[in-house]
Amino acid sequence: MSENSAIDGGGNRQAKAALREEALRRRGGLSPEARIEGSLAVADRIAELSFEPGAVVSGFWPIRDEIDPRPAMHNLRQHGHRLCLPAIVEGKLVFRRLDPETRLVKAGFGTVEPGPEADVLSPAVMLVPLAAFDRVGHRLGYGKGYYDQAIGALRSTAKPLCIGVAFSVQEVPAVPFEDHDQPLSLIVTEREIIHCREFV
């Protein structure tokens, strides 16, 4: 058991909220130019990784001042990978096919998602958004638990490669970790690729 799991549930929630707020404050302080340059640098770093030919990759549509994974997703498509985006269906994430013909519809949190006619795919590689991360692969999302639930469901039958995508300013010393939290395999920032060897 991780030392952090010894924190009681209420303490965990408070600690996570404080870390999330601080990391998002730093992310929000980045200039538009820094966000664009960082997103392009992340695309270059993801291009250094090797995936199975034709692997299905889930991306995400950026909200607010998130890093933009779309340049990386474009590169992956150019190299023959099939893409999908998350959609919330009955309170859970599913991953719907994304290609040039996909109809995108407005979704919650100011984002978009493929319409219900798009095929549901099972990603072998996941580009995962986050609010904060540490160097052993623990992540903080936005408090709803959608990705932890989705990753947990996928890991019950497969071994998806889960890659956190973020700006380096979102790193924190340690994220409180609970049993339901799903660790990341890798984290890619504009500065580096972090191999979270404990979980690979």
Secondary structure, DSSP 8 states (H G I E B T S, - for coil): --GGGGS-HHHHHHHHHHHHHHHHHHHHTS-HHHHHHHHHHHHHHHHTS---TT-EEE-----TT----HHHHHHHHHTT-EEEEEEEETTEEEEEEESTT--EEE-GGG-EEE-TTS-B---SEEEE--SEE-TTS-EE-SSS-HHHHHHHHHHTT---EEEEE--GGGB-S-----TT----SEEE-SS-EEE-TTT-
